[in-house]
Amino acid sequence: MKHGKKYTEASKLVDRTMMYEPNDAIALVKKTATAKFDETIEVHIRTGCDGRHAEQQIRGAVVLPNGTGKTVRVLVFAKGDKVNEAEAAGADYVGGEELIPKIQNDGWLDFDVVVATPDMMGVVGRLGKVLGPKGLMPNPKAGTVTMDVAKAINDIKAGKIEYRLDKTNIVHVPVGKASFTEEALQENFNALMDAIVKARPSALKGQYLRSITLTSTMGPGVKVSVAKY
C-alpha cells in the first residue's frame, strides 16, 4: 500500500521498534497528525481474550473527562413521560414505533448513539439486523438501556464512549482530537485505560493486554508500553 508524502514524513518521526510511555506517545501522535482537518486520536488495544467465549467478552462504557471533540447525535426510544424527559435532556431525536419504517425501509441513520427505555426494547429489537452490525444496538452494559434517559443523554453528550472487543479481540476507541492539549488527551487516555483494566474478565488466564497502539486518523501508529498495565 502506497502512502502519501505527509504520512511518509510523519512515519520518520516514529521509532517502530520502541514502546513509548503514554505521555510520549501522545505527544508524538499529536506531532504526526498533519492532515488539513482535526484528526481523531484513537487507541487500539489488542487483548489476550477470546471473544468467542461469553465469559471473556469485554464491553462497557466510560465518560472521558474532556469529551471526544465530536458532536454526538442521540436517538432515544421512549414513551409517555420519558419522551419529555429525553427532549428536555437534549436528545436529538425521540420516538417509538413510528421510527421503525424510517430506519428499516428508508435507511435513516442520522444518529451516533441509540438509547432506549427497557419497555421499548421489544420495538427496538425489530431493528436488530440494521442497528446490530453498525454497533448501534442499545445495551444495558453500556448504559444505553435505562429508565434514567436524562443521565444517559448527559453522559453521552459529555463524552461517554463505548468499548467492546471486535472479532479479532481488539478494542478500538477514540480518545479525543489532535487539537486537544496533551494534558487533555492524557486524562482521557488514563480514564479509558482504568476502565479497560477494571474490565479484565476473571475467566481470562495469561496476559490480558498484549499491545496498545495510539494513532491519528491519517497518521502512523505509535506503540505504547503495556508494562504498567
Residue, then its C-alpha position, 0 to 999 in steps of 0.5 A: m500500500k502506497h502512502g502519501k508524502k505527509y504520512t511518509e514524513a510523519s512515519k520518520l518521526v516514529d521509532r517502530t521498534m520502541m514502546y513509548e510511555p503514554n505521555d510520549a506517545i501522545a505527544l508524538v501522535k499529536k506531532t504526526a497528525t498533519a492532515k488539513f482537518d482535526e484528526t481523531i486520536e484513537v487507541h487500539i488495544r489488542t487483548g489476550c481474550d477470546g471473544r468467542h467465549a461469553e465469559q471473556q467478552i469485554r464491553g462497557a462504557v466510560v465518560l472521558p473527562n474532556g469529551t471526544g471533540k465530536t458532536v454526538r447525535v442521540l436517538v432515544f426510544a421512549k414513551g409517555d413521560k420519558v419522551n419529555e424527559a429525553e427532549a428536555a435532556g437534549a436528545d436529538y431525536v425521540g420516538g417509538e414505533e413510528l421510527i421503525p419504517k424510517i430506519q428499516n425501509d428508508g435507511w435513516l441513520d442520522f444518529d451516533v448513539v441509540v438509547a432506549t427505555p427497557d419497555m421499548m426494547g421489544v420495538v427496538g429489537r425489530l431493528g436488530k439486523v440494521l442497528g446490530p452490525k453498525g454497533l448501534m444496538p442499545n445495551p444495558k452494559a453500556g448504559t444505553v438501556t435505562m429508565d434514567v434517559a436524562k443521565a444517559i443523554n448527559d453522559i453521552k453528550a459529555g463524552k461517554i464512549e463505548y468499548r467492546l472487543d471486535k472479532t479479532n479481540i481488539v478494542h478500538v476507541p477514540v480518545g479525543k482530537a489532535s487539537f486537544t492539549e496533551e494534558a487533555l488527551q492524557e486524562n482521557f487516555n488514563a480514564l479509558m485505560d482504568a476502565i479497560v483494566k477494571a474490565r479484565p474478565s476473571a475467566l481470562k488466564g495469561q496476559y490480558l493486554r498484549s499491545i496498545t497502539l495510539t494513532s491519528t486518523m491519517g497518521p502512523g501508529v505509535k506503540v505504547s508500553v503495556a508494562k504498567y498495565 
